[in-house]
């Protein structure tokens, strides 16, 4: 029994599970993926899992949460987070940056600051594994899931910015991750929802998709995350389960000695194709060191344990991965005290990037009338509370300047009947995101605004829609990669000239 338990604890180091960053179970937003406190404590204290990936909560709350998790562990945990746009993307109170594509037109060396600030804030909170940078080349404007998460659409430019991010992050004791190998930028399907197919051979991959990953390895990246893509030209397995890609190319051809981690195994791109046992066994045979978010972590550990005892997987193979995990953990440090979160915040760095990456779609100023309409359009209003609240500048500033604000989803616009005697200022929020499944076009909006008094507007998010606005409107328009509060205010201040005597609708908050 003791030997079996020791084997399970060894195997458990290869498993990383999802947990909520909030302190209480009742605060979990995704209970289907986020384990309860009792489950987490059992996996950490009794099984000895390797780490946890966190989502949600404020920065101080996450600090306390991580202290709790680490207190249960006999060996320090990997604490991971998807912080592609800074720690504030996931945890309120930390710094949020515009998405990586905002750096595409800036000096590549500025990406160093994105990596440095993200790593410093993460390390001070206890987050020691950045699931960033994105090394995908967004070569397909219709890609619904990568989109502005990539550093651009040209492989060498992306590689330059990926390397600078890693150099910046290496200033602090955290791990970095290049994702999603071999490259998720070309498919027009989302692997969270289905299995995309990438019809390229190895020569084509070497000319585009591979380039940023090779740059990341040269910069000293600690981990590479796989993509749940099918590449029928080179293998009959998806990339996450491909021995050709992970062992023969990453390990043997490129000499990568860091961690190979699966993308989340709960994603439909892999989970819909295999049983749990098939998925786990093929992932190990392919060369993965860490299984991220398996659907059932308890069963996953049991499956691998039985496979080792039956000789299907050698104990030496397990030791190879566990040794890499231990080497990675040896680079890390735990924060010793609650940091000053005001001192941690690097908002001024993010603000400079946000302002420098704003683009004119059509240059000009809008002189606002005394009364006008502020039409805010987004893909899904149910996801809008993050950036569209009554105090957000997109709502509060126009209201203070005499506007009546109207919220609408793009698909629902035909059902709206706006008055035609007022000018309409348009703010559009749309970008590629996981689980969205498509990239919105603006045809419905264009048709809706015909024969209406359009004052101009702002497009937040997807730069691939700029030509559509240029073709259909002659009024002033701005584009911002970022959509959060600071970006809203920068754009509104740059574009709008308030009426000399706005109606008394309360102070701007």
N, C-alpha and C positions, 0 to 999 in steps of 0.2 A: 504493500500500500504506500509506504514512504517513497519508494522509487517511482511509482506511478504519479504520486502527487508532485514530486520533484520534476518529472517530465512535463506535467501540465503547466507548472509554473514557468518552465523554460519556454514552452510553446506560447504561453500567454504573452510573453514579451513581444511577440510578433503581431499582436492585436491592438488596434486603437479604436476606441468607441466614441460615440457622440454623446455630449451632455449639454444641458442648458447652462448658460453663464449666470443665470439668476440663482438665488440661494435656496429657493423653495420649489418643491415639486409642482405645486399648483401654478407656478409661473411658466411652466414649460409651454412653448408655443408649438412645438412639433413632437408631441409625446410618442408618435409612432416611430421616431428615430432617436429621441433623447431618453436615455435610461433614467429610471427613478434613483433617488439617493440610496435606497437599500440595494438595488441591483449594482450600482456603481461601487458601493462600499464592498460588496461581496467580490466583484471582479478585481478590484484593486487590492484589497487586504488579503483575500483568500486565494485568488487565482494568480495575482501578480501581473496584470496586463501591462503592456508597455506604455500606453498613453491614452489621452483623451483629447478630442477636438471640441472646442467650445463655440457657442453662438448665443448672442443675446446678453443683456445686462449692461449696467454702466461700468466704467473703468474701476472705480473703487469696489463695486460689488464683485467684479470678476477677480480682483486681487484677493478678496476674502474667500471667494469660491476656490481659487487655486490653492490657497493655503490649506483649506480643508481637504481637498483632494490629495495634496502631497502628504498631509499628515497621516493618511491611511496607508501610504505606500512604503514598503520595506526598501525599495530602490526607486530613486527619483523618476517621476513620470515625464514623458514627452507631453507638453501641453501645446496643442496646435490650434491655429485659427486661420481662416481664409481672409487675409488682410491685404488684398491686392491694391486697395485704395487707402491704405493706412489703417491703423488700429481703430480709428473712429468710424470706419465703415461698419464695424461689427459691435463696437462697445462705446456707448455714449460717453462723452466727456474727453475722449482722446482725439487726436488730430485726424481729420478726414481730408483726403486729397481728391482731386478730380481723377477719373479713371485713367489707366495707363496710356490710352491713345492720345490724351492731352499732351504727352511728352513727344509725340511723333514729330512735331514741327519745332521743337525746342532743342537746344544744344544737348546732345546725349549725356554730357557730364552732369546735367541737372538731375538725371535719374538717380545719381549717387545720393542726393538728399532724400529722395523718396525711400530708398533702402535704409539709409542711416536713421532717419527719424522714426520710421516704422519699427526698426529693430530696437532702438533705444526705448521707445514707449512700451513695446511688447515685453522687453526684458525687465523693465521696472514693474510691470504688472505680474510677471511670472509666466508669461507666454514665451516659450523657448523654441517654438518651431513655427516659422512662417510658411504657410502654404502659398508661397509667392516667391519669385515673379512668374507671371504668365509668359511662357516662351512661344506661344502659338503665333503664327503669322496669319492675320485675318485677311486672307487672299480672296475671300468671297463676301461681297457686301451683303448677301442674303443670309449669312451665317447668323442663326438666331440666339446663340449662346455665348460665343466669344465676343464678337463685335468690338466695342470699345474697351473690353478687358485686355485686348492685345496692345502692344506698343506700336502697332502699325501694320502695314500691308507689304513692306519690303523686307526681305529676310535679314540682310546685313544691318539695316537700321534697327530692326527689332533686336538683333543680337547685341549691338552696341549698348542699347538701353538695358537689356537683361544683365549684361556684364556689370554695368555701372551700378544697378540696383544691388547686385550681389556684393560688389566691393564696398558699397555703403553699409550694407547690413552686417558685413564681417567686422565692422568696428565694435560690435557688441556680441555678447555670448548667446547667440541664437542660431538656429539652423535655417537654411534657405531651401526652397524647393522649386525647381523648374518644371512647369506643367503646360500641356498635357501630352506626353510623348506617345507617338511620334509627331504629333501636331494635329490640333483640332480646328484649325482656322479655315479650312476649305469646305467641309460638309455643310449642307443646308438643313440638317436635322440636329436635334438636341439629344445628347446621350443620356440626359436625365429621364427622358420620356421614351426613347426608342434607341435602336442601334444604327448609328450613321454608317454609311459605306464610303470609304475613300478609295477611289479607283486610280491608284498610282503605283508604279513600280519603284524599286529601290533607287534607280537612277533619278527619277523625278523627285523622290523624297530628299535625296542628297542635294539637289539643286535648290530646294526651298525649305521644306519643313524641318530638316535636320539641323540647319545652320545655327539657329539660336540655341539649340540644346548643346551643340558642340562648343559654342561660345560660353554657355553657362558652365560646362565642365572645365573649360580653360580658366574660368574665373574662380573656381573652387566651390561650386555649388555642392551642398551637402546631400541633397536628395533629388530624385526625379520621380514625378508622378505620371502614371500611365493614363491613356485615354481608352474609353470603351468604344473603340472604332473597329470596324471590319475592313481589312485591306485584302480583298480577294486576289489581287495581282501577286501577292507575296506569301500569303498564309491563309489557312482555313480557320484559324482562331482569331478572336478579336485581339487587339494590341495588348490589352491587360494580361492576356493569357498566352502570349506569343513568345516561345523560347527563342525564336529567330531574332526578334526585336530586342528582347530584354537581356538574354544571355549572350547570344552570338554577336550582336552589334554593340549594345551598351557595355557589356562586361568585357568581352574578348577583343572586339575590333577597336573600340574607343578607350578601353582601359579604365572605365568608370568603377571606382571602388566604394562609392557612397551608397546611400540607401535607395532602394527602389520600392516605391509605395504604390499600391493600387489607388485609383480614384475610388470614391465610395462604392462599396459593393451592393448597397441598397438601390443603386441607380438602375433604371430599367434597361439601359444599354447592355448590361451584363446579366442582371438578375432575372430578366425575362427569358434568357436563353439556356440557363443551366440550373440544375438542382444545387442546393447549398454544397453538397459534397463534391460535385463535379467542379463547381466554381473554385472552391478552396484548394482542391488538389491540383487543378490545372494552374492556378495562380502560383503555387509553390514550385511546381515543376518548371514553370516559365522563368522563375528567378526572382520573384517578388520577396522582399524582406518583411514588409509590413502590410497587413490586411486592414484596410481602412473601412470602418463601419460595416462589418459583415452583418447580414440580417439577424442572425442569432449568434452572439459571441460565445455563449456557453457551449452551444452545439459545435461551433467552429473549433474550439479548443479540443473538445472530445474527438471530433473527426480526425484532426491531425495526430492526436495522441494514439488513437487506434491504428492509423496508417503507419506510424513509426514502429509500433509494436509488431505489426504484421509485415514489416519490411518493405512496404510500398514507398515510404520516404525514409531515407537514412537519417540517423541521428546526426551524422556529420553535416548533412544539409541544413538541419535546424541550427546547429552551432555556427555555421557560416553566417546566417542572418543575425543571430543573437549577438555574435561578436561585433558585427557592423553596428548594431543598435547600441551596444555598450560603448563602442568607440565614439559614436555620435553623442551619446549622453555625457561622456567625459569632458566635452567641450563646454558644458552648460553650467550656469550658476543660478542659485535660487535667490530672489530678493530677500534682504534681511529685515526690512521694515516697510511700513506703509509709506509710499512715496507721496510727495506733494504734487497732486495732480495738476494744479495750476502751473507749476514749474515744468511739468512734463509736456504741456501742450505747445505744439509748434504751429499754431494757426497762421502765423505770419508767413511761414514757408509755403504752406498750402495756398494762402491768399495770392502770393506772387505768381504761382503756377496757374491758378485759376484765372487771374487777370491777363497774364501773358498769352494764354491759350484761347481767349475769346476771339472770335472771328466775325468780321462783317459779312453777312450774306448780301445785303444791299445797304450801303452806307447812308447815314442821314440821321436827323433828329426828328422826334415826333412831338409836336406842340399839342398838348392835350386840351381838349375842350372841357367845359365845366362839368358836363355829364357824358359818360361813355361806358362801354361794356368791357370788362376784363374777362375774356374767355380762356379758361384753363382746360386744356385737353390732354388726356393721358391714356395709356393703354388700358389700365385697370385702376379704377378709383379705390378699390379695396386695398391696394398696395400703396396708395398715395399718402396716408397719414405720416409716413416717415419724413416727407419733405413738403407736404401741403397742409398746413394747419392755419387757424385764424391769425396767428402771429407771424407766420412765414412771410417774408417780404413779397413773394409773388401775389399774396392776397392782401396783406396789410398796407403796403405802400400804395397800390392802385386805389384801394378803398379810401385811404386818407386823401388821395388826390381826386376824388369824385366819382370813382368807378363803381358799378354794380358788378360783382364777381359771379360768374357762372362756371360751374364745374361740369365736365362731360367726358365720357369715354369716346374714343374715336369711332368705334363701331355704332354707338348710339346717337351720333350727331343728327342723322335724318329725322329723329323723333323730336328734336328741339325746334321751337318756333321763336326765334329772337326778333325783337323789334328792329325795324329797318331804318328808323330815324336817328339812330345813334352810331357813332363810330365804334368799331370793334377792334380791340387790341388782343392779340392771340399769343398765348404761351403754350408751347407744345412740349410735353415730356414723353419721350419714347427712346428706348435703347434695347439692345439685345440683353437678355437676362436668362439665367437658368429657369427651367420650367415654363417659360413663356411659349416656346414651340414655334414661333415665327417672328419675323421682323415686320413691323407695321409699315404700310405705305400711307401716303397722305391723300389718296384719291378721294376718299369720302370727305375729308376736310376741304379740299379744293372745290368740290361740287357744292358743299354746304355754304361756302363763303361767296359763291357767285352772286352778283347783283347786290352785295352788301358793302357797307362802307368800312373797308379794312384800313385801319390806321398803320398797321405793321405788326411786328411781333418778335418773339424769341423762340428759337428752337434749342431745347436742352437735350443732350444725349447723343443721338445718332447722326454723325456727320455725312453719312451717305445719302441723307435726305435733302441736303443743301441744294443740289441742282434742281430738284422739284420746286422748291420755293423760289429759286431764281427765275425759273421759267414761267411761273404763274403770278408773281407779284412784283410790282414796281416800287412798293413802299419800303421804308427802312426795316431791315431785319437783322438780328444778331444771332450768333450761335455760341453756345457754351457746352463743353463736354460735361462739366459738373452740373448737378441739378439741386444741390443742397442750398441752405439758406444764404450763405455768403455769396455763392455764385449768382443766385437770384438778384441780390442787391447790387452786385457789380454791374450786371446787365441792365437792370432797370435804371440805375443812375446814369449809365453811359448813353442810353437810348432815349429816355423820356424827358421832356421839358414840362414840369408841372404847371397847371393853370395858375395865374397870378393870385387868384383868390379862391382856393379850393373850398368846397362845401365843408361845413363843420361836421365831420364824421368821427371825431375822436383822434387822439394822438396816435402816430405810428409807434407800435411797440417794438 
